[in-house]
Structures are given as C-alpha cells and as structure tokens.
Amino acid sequence: MASNRTIYQNIWIPLRLALIMVLFFLVQHYMQVDMRFLANVPRTLPGLLGIVFSPMVHISYFHLLSNLFPLLCLGTAVFWFYGGIANGVLLRCYFVPQVLVWMFARPHAHVGSSGLVYGLAFFLIFLGFFRKDFKSLFISIVIVLFFGGLFYGVLPSQTGISWESHLAGVIAGGMTAFEFSKKR
C-alpha cells in the first residue's frame, strides 16, 4: 500500500537532489566553472571524488533534462510506494553504480546521474519479480511501460555515453531489490 504521506513529502528528497543538479549545471554553464574535476575517472585518485559528485555534473541541457524527469518520477515512486526503505534504496542506487564505474569502467570521465536513474528504475522493476505480490508486480509493469527504453542504454551504443554507468545502475537496482525484497 502507498504511504500515507502527501505527494510533496514523497517528492521532497528527489526534488532536492534534482535542484542540486540544476544548481551545479547553472554554476557550470553560467559562471563558466569547469566541473570536470568532479568526474568519476576509473581507478584514479582524483576520480574518487567523482563517486560522490559526478552524478551532479551534466554536460548539456539535454543531458540534465534526460536525467531530471526520470529521477523525479522514479524517486517519487520509490518514496511513495516503499517509504520505509526508500532512503536506503536511494543511497545504494546513488553510490553503488559510482563505485562500480570507478572500479570497472573505461578510463574516461564519467558524469551524470544516469546510474542513479537506472538503479531506481531497475529496483522498481526487479522488486516486483522478487516480491511477487500484486502491487510490486503492477509497479514493475508500469515502470517497464513508461521507461522501457532504458533497456537499450545498457549496451554500448553511442560514443560519449557511459553505458557502464547504466549497467552499474541495473546491477545496483537488482541487488538492492533482492536485498530489500523481504522487507515491508
């Protein structure tokens, strides 16, 4: 059953995260601050900073917007339907993909919050299959219908897009769903 909290209470944390991303983008593009030093560069000491900050950095308006809308929708869904575990889910889907990218990805600068977006989406998808209850399965189906295009981003397709972040998000979402599938 959905939480008794209002939509505002459920969107508050994803909205704050989105506003921080917008702030980073505005500073980067309007104050001409080069944020590449916050990128996740695998297996480098400076790249460790990117584990925390690279999801906040976006290259273009399109890059930012293509992450903000799903983040707000998926993040709100996690807090609305799974409020008791939502903070843990959000933290894992934020950090685990970044750690996996730092450990295993190509040695390029990885930025953007797509690992988080993929983590949240695949958490919601996998949780339905692990729990096998009507509500969770229904949510899984709705997420696949609305965000099914995410499946195409898991494999290498375009130069300059960190498919590794996408794949790491899928792994993080799946692991988190499995771990939290017994918690109500």
SESE-676160 format. One record per residue (C-alpha): residue in three letters; x, y, z negated. Coordinates in Angstrom, 2 decimals. Each point is the difference from the previous one (the first is absolute). Layout:
<numars>
NUMAR,sekol,east,north,up
NUMAR,ALA,X,Y,Z .
...
</numars>
This chain:
<numars>
NUMAR,sekol,east,north,up
NUMAR,MET,0.00,0.00,0.00 .
NUMAR,ALA,1.20,3.50,0.75 .
NUMAR,SER,1.25,2.06,-2.90 .
NUMAR,ASN,-2.33,2.36,-1.84 .
NUMAR,ARG,2.32,2.89,0.77 .
NUMAR,THR,-0.96,2.69,2.47 .
NUMAR,ILE,1.46,0.22,3.49 .
NUMAR,TYR,2.07,2.97,-1.18 .
NUMAR,GLN,1.56,-2.06,-2.78 .
NUMAR,ASN,0.78,-2.80,2.44 .
NUMAR,ILE,1.52,2.24,2.67 .
NUMAR,TRP,1.97,2.14,-2.47 .
NUMAR,ILE,3.26,-2.01,0.00 .
NUMAR,PRO,0.09,-0.67,3.78 .
NUMAR,LEU,-0.91,3.65,0.60 .
NUMAR,ARG,2.85,1.23,-2.21 .
NUMAR,LEU,2.42,-2.27,1.83 .
NUMAR,ALA,-1.29,1.33,3.34 .
NUMAR,LEU,0.36,3.60,-1.19 .
NUMAR,ILE,3.61,-0.65,-1.00 .
NUMAR,MET,0.65,-1.37,3.49 .
NUMAR,VAL,-1.55,3.10,1.54 .
NUMAR,LEU,2.12,2.21,-2.26 .
NUMAR,PHE,3.18,-1.83,1.08 .
NUMAR,PHE,-1.04,0.43,3.64 .
NUMAR,LEU,-0.72,3.70,-0.41 .
NUMAR,VAL,3.34,0.60,-1.72 .
NUMAR,GLN,1.79,-1.96,2.71 .
NUMAR,HIS,-1.63,1.67,2.97 .
NUMAR,TYR,-0.76,3.52,-1.14 .
NUMAR,MET,2.94,0.64,-2.30 .
NUMAR,GLN,2.37,-1.86,2.34 .
NUMAR,VAL,1.25,-2.38,-2.70 .
NUMAR,ASP,1.52,-3.15,1.47 .
NUMAR,MET,-1.49,-2.88,-2.00 .
NUMAR,ARG,1.98,-2.76,1.72 .
NUMAR,PHE,2.17,-0.30,-3.09 .
NUMAR,LEU,-3.06,-1.60,-1.66 .
NUMAR,ALA,-0.25,-2.77,2.61 .
NUMAR,ASN,0.27,-3.66,-0.93 .
NUMAR,VAL,3.25,-1.05,1.70 .
NUMAR,PRO,0.45,-3.73,-0.62 .
NUMAR,ARG,2.91,-1.22,-2.06 .
NUMAR,THR,1.47,3.45,-0.64 .
NUMAR,LEU,0.37,1.82,-3.29 .
NUMAR,PRO,-1.74,3.18,1.26 .
NUMAR,GLY,-2.75,-2.21,1.39 .
NUMAR,LEU,-0.96,-1.00,-3.54 .
NUMAR,LEU,-1.48,3.48,-0.39 .
NUMAR,GLY,-2.25,-0.89,2.91 .
NUMAR,ILE,-1.60,-2.82,-1.97 .
NUMAR,VAL,-1.73,2.70,-2.03 .
NUMAR,PHE,-0.32,2.88,2.44 .
NUMAR,SER,-0.11,-1.28,3.58 .
NUMAR,PRO,-3.80,-0.65,-0.08 .
NUMAR,MET,-0.42,3.74,-0.56 .
NUMAR,VAL,1.95,0.99,3.13 .
NUMAR,HIS,-1.72,0.04,3.41 .
NUMAR,ILE,1.45,0.93,3.38 .
NUMAR,SER,-2.98,1.70,1.65 .
NUMAR,TYR,-3.60,1.06,-0.53 .
NUMAR,PHE,-1.14,-3.16,1.77 .
NUMAR,HIS,2.21,-2.15,-2.23 .
NUMAR,LEU,-1.35,1.70,-3.11 .
NUMAR,LEU,-3.66,-0.18,1.04 .
NUMAR,SER,0.26,-3.61,1.13 .
NUMAR,ASN,1.06,-0.88,-3.54 .
NUMAR,LEU,-2.22,2.40,-1.99 .
NUMAR,PHE,-3.40,-1.19,1.22 .
NUMAR,PRO,0.66,-3.71,-0.68 .
NUMAR,LEU,1.70,0.81,-3.30 .
NUMAR,LEU,-3.05,1.92,-1.22 .
NUMAR,CYS,-2.48,-2.64,1.21 .
NUMAR,LEU,1.92,-3.06,-1.16 .
NUMAR,GLY,1.22,1.57,-3.24 .
NUMAR,THR,-3.53,1.07,-0.90 .
NUMAR,ALA,-1.30,-3.49,0.79 .
NUMAR,VAL,2.60,-1.57,-2.30 .
NUMAR,PHE,-0.89,2.37,-2.85 .
NUMAR,TRP,-3.75,-0.28,0.63 .
NUMAR,PHE,-0.26,-3.78,0.17 .
NUMAR,TYR,3.00,-1.09,-2.07 .
NUMAR,GLY,0.46,2.84,-2.49 .
NUMAR,GLY,1.41,-2.22,-2.73 .
NUMAR,ILE,2.97,-1.05,2.11 .
NUMAR,ALA,0.19,2.97,2.39 .
NUMAR,ASN,2.98,1.76,-1.59 .
NUMAR,GLY,2.06,-3.20,0.10 .
NUMAR,VAL,-1.03,-0.64,3.59 .
NUMAR,LEU,0.91,3.54,1.07 .
NUMAR,LEU,3.40,-0.11,-1.71 .
NUMAR,ARG,0.89,-3.38,1.52 .
NUMAR,CYS,-1.18,1.01,3.45 .
NUMAR,TYR,2.04,3.20,-0.28 .
NUMAR,PHE,3.30,-1.44,-1.26 .
NUMAR,VAL,0.22,-3.62,1.19 .
NUMAR,PRO,-0.03,0.86,3.73 .
NUMAR,GLN,2.67,2.62,-0.60 .
NUMAR,VAL,2.24,-2.46,-1.83 .
NUMAR,LEU,-0.50,-2.61,2.75 .
NUMAR,VAL,0.83,2.57,2.68 .
NUMAR,TRP,3.12,1.06,-1.89 .
NUMAR,MET,1.11,-3.62,-0.30 .
NUMAR,PHE,-0.87,-1.43,3.42 .
NUMAR,ALA,-0.85,2.63,2.64 .
NUMAR,ARG,2.09,1.31,2.87 .
NUMAR,PRO,2.55,2.63,-1.05 .
NUMAR,HIS,-2.08,2.99,1.09 .
NUMAR,ALA,-1.71,2.77,-1.95 .
NUMAR,HIS,-3.47,-1.25,-0.98 .
NUMAR,VAL,-2.58,2.61,-1.05 .
NUMAR,GLY,-3.77,0.17,-0.40 .
NUMAR,SER,-2.63,-1.68,-2.11 .
NUMAR,SER,-1.00,-2.75,2.42 .
NUMAR,GLY,1.46,-2.67,-2.30 .
NUMAR,LEU,-2.40,1.22,-2.69 .
NUMAR,VAL,-2.92,0.12,2.44 .
NUMAR,TYR,0.70,-3.53,1.23 .
NUMAR,GLY,0.43,-1.17,-3.58 .
NUMAR,LEU,-3.39,1.35,-1.07 .
NUMAR,ALA,-1.76,-1.29,3.13 .
NUMAR,PHE,1.40,-3.48,-0.27 .
NUMAR,PHE,-0.58,-0.10,-3.74 .
NUMAR,LEU,-3.70,0.59,0.69 .
NUMAR,ILE,-0.01,-2.55,2.84 .
NUMAR,PHE,1.90,-2.74,-1.84 .
NUMAR,LEU,-1.83,0.48,-3.29 .
NUMAR,GLY,-3.27,-1.09,1.62 .
NUMAR,PHE,1.58,-3.21,1.19 .
NUMAR,PHE,1.69,-0.72,-3.32 .
NUMAR,ARG,-3.02,0.77,-2.18 .
NUMAR,LYS,-2.62,-1.46,2.35 .
NUMAR,ASP,-2.84,1.94,-1.59 .
NUMAR,PHE,-2.61,1.83,2.07 .
NUMAR,LYS,1.06,3.55,-0.90 .
NUMAR,SER,3.70,-0.53,0.68 .
NUMAR,LEU,-0.67,-1.85,3.25 .
NUMAR,PHE,-2.41,2.73,1.12 .
NUMAR,ILE,2.61,2.68,-0.73 .
NUMAR,SER,2.61,-2.04,1.93 .
NUMAR,ILE,-2.27,-0.20,3.03 .
NUMAR,VAL,-0.77,3.72,-0.10 .
NUMAR,ILE,3.72,0.85,-0.22 .
NUMAR,VAL,0.77,-2.27,2.97 .
NUMAR,LEU,-2.80,1.64,2.01 .
NUMAR,PHE,1.14,3.55,-0.75 .
NUMAR,PHE,3.75,-0.51,-0.19 .
NUMAR,GLY,0.52,-3.08,2.17 .
NUMAR,GLY,2.38,1.94,2.20 .
NUMAR,LEU,2.55,-0.22,-2.78 .
NUMAR,PHE,0.70,-3.58,1.07 .
NUMAR,TYR,1.69,1.31,3.15 .
NUMAR,GLY,2.48,2.11,-1.96 .
NUMAR,VAL,1.58,-2.93,-1.82 .
NUMAR,LEU,2.12,-1.06,2.97 .
NUMAR,PRO,2.64,2.10,1.75 .
NUMAR,SER,-1.74,2.00,2.68 .
NUMAR,GLN,1.35,3.54,0.27 .
NUMAR,THR,3.42,1.46,-0.49 .
NUMAR,GLY,0.11,2.32,-2.98 .
NUMAR,ILE,-2.82,-1.68,-1.91 .
NUMAR,SER,1.00,-1.91,-3.11 .
NUMAR,TRP,-1.79,-3.28,0.57 .
NUMAR,GLU,2.07,-1.25,-2.94 .
NUMAR,SER,-1.94,2.34,-2.30 .
NUMAR,HIS,-3.24,-1.35,1.41 .
NUMAR,LEU,1.07,-3.62,-0.49 .
NUMAR,ALA,1.30,0.78,-3.49 .
NUMAR,GLY,-3.38,1.56,-0.82 .
NUMAR,VAL,-1.78,-3.17,1.17 .
NUMAR,ILE,2.27,-2.09,-2.23 .
NUMAR,ALA,-0.49,2.33,-2.97 .
NUMAR,GLY,-3.79,0.08,0.49 .
NUMAR,GLY,-0.17,-3.78,0.27 .
NUMAR,MET,2.20,-0.60,-3.04 .
NUMAR,THR,-1.97,2.52,-2.03 .
NUMAR,ALA,-3.33,-1.50,1.05 .
NUMAR,PHE,1.20,-3.47,-0.94 .
NUMAR,GLU,1.26,1.17,-3.38 .
NUMAR,PHE,-3.11,2.00,-0.84 .
NUMAR,SER,-2.51,-2.45,1.50 .
NUMAR,LYS,-0.75,-1.54,-3.41 .
NUMAR,LYS,-0.47,3.34,-1.76 .
NUMAR,ARG,-3.43,1.58,-0.07 .
</numars>
